[in-house]
Amino acid sequence: MNANPQNIMQFMAAIGTFKNNHPKFAGFIEHLIRTGVTEDTVIEITVTKPGEEPMTTNMKVKQSDIELFKSLK
């Protein structure tokens, strides 16, 4: 499969904008990618929409999750 150079450039620009807009979050994700996530790691996410109560969920990482993400690389 060939990647369109224009699409790659647009994607890279969008990643740069995201990093500029959200440097702490981008750094957090980069750290996780660099150090890896092991089995039994708990990932918790909270989303707070304007005017609504926060919603939180979590998951404990399983070996099958790690294998799935490795296959997506």
Contacts in CASP RR format, 6 or more apart in sequence:
PFRMAT RR
TARGET T0000
AUTHOR 0000-0000-0000
METHOD contacts of the structure
MODEL  1
MNANPQNIMQFMAAIGTFKNNHPKFAGFIEHLIRTGVTEDTVIEITVTKP
GEEPMTTNMKVKQSDIELFKSLK
18 26 0 8 1.000
19 26 0 8 1.000
19 27 0 8 1.000
37 43 0 8 1.000
37 61 0 8 1.000
37 66 0 8 1.000
38 61 0 8 1.000
38 66 0 8 1.000
39 61 0 8 1.000
39 62 0 8 1.000
39 63 0 8 1.000
39 66 0 8 1.000
40 60 0 8 1.000
40 61 0 8 1.000
41 60 0 8 1.000
41 61 0 8 1.000
42 58 0 8 1.000
42 59 0 8 1.000
42 60 0 8 1.000
42 61 0 8 1.000
43 58 0 8 1.000
43 59 0 8 1.000
43 61 0 8 1.000
44 56 0 8 1.000
44 57 0 8 1.000
44 58 0 8 1.000
45 56 0 8 1.000
45 57 0 8 1.000
45 58 0 8 1.000
46 54 0 8 1.000
46 55 0 8 1.000
46 56 0 8 1.000
47 54 0 8 1.000
47 55 0 8 1.000
47 56 0 8 1.000
48 54 0 8 1.000
48 55 0 8 1.000
59 65 0 8 1.000
END
